[in-house]
Amino acid sequence: MSVFTEETRARAREIIARYPADRSRSALLPLLHLVQSEEGYVSPAGVEFCAEVLGLNKAQVGAVATFYTMYKRKPTGDYLVSVCTNTMCNVLGGQEVYDTLAEHLGVGHDETTGDGKITLEHAECLAACDYGPVMTVNYDFFDNVDPQGALGVVEELRAGGRPMPTRGARLCTLKEMAVQLAGFADEREGAVADGGPGEPTLRGVRLAEQHGISVPGFDPNTPIRSKEAEAQK
């Protein structure tokens, strides 16, 4: 008997329907997030489910699931705490943040606390160098973080709180985030309105406005050309 509910199967059909019939395998990435939202990781059953609904074999699905680090292959905590220890953040103190959390939580890279709340990991780069050192919780950012600030975040999480990240909406669990990554709206009250982008994020937009820089408009209803149509050009 499948571990996946009928709701998950209905969502899987909705995801697949977003893509042209001859490109249904493009739905694999959001489908992997979908199964992760149900089990908290991509289990062998999740791989089998994705293969079944897309008409692929398990090796094809597994190759993708093991390539991307956002797909977890073992049970993961409610909150995935990722600390950037790449060059810029490391110079600014990222390794100290990671070491402090590892010692305090009693876990190492890709390990989960005994209460199942926190999984800690090194992150190679979180694409926010101008905010370094950076830590994310379920991919939401905590900017310019220091060891004491990081400890405060994880202790609030372990106590049942959901602290506000520096940018974006109030924290959700990893399973809830996986639903969003699969392409479904976050229905939590205040999920969008709770936070906003930081000034460095908006700096490029403001400069573009100041200098009159824009890009051509795009019609989202533009049809996707098939391989056959492209070949006839």
Secondary structure, 3 states (H helix, E strand, C coil): CCCCCHHHHHHHHHHHCCCCHHHHHHHHHHHHHHHHHHHCCCCHHHHHHHHHHHCCCHHHHHHHHCCCCCCCCCCCCCEEEEEECCHHHHHCCHHHHHHHHHHHHCCCCCEECCCCCEEEEEECCCCCHHHCCCEEECCEEECCCCHHHHHHHHHHHHCCCCCCCCCCCCCCCHHHHHHHHCCCCCCCCCCCCCCCCCHHHHHHHHHHHHCCCCCCCCCCCCCCCCHHHHHCC
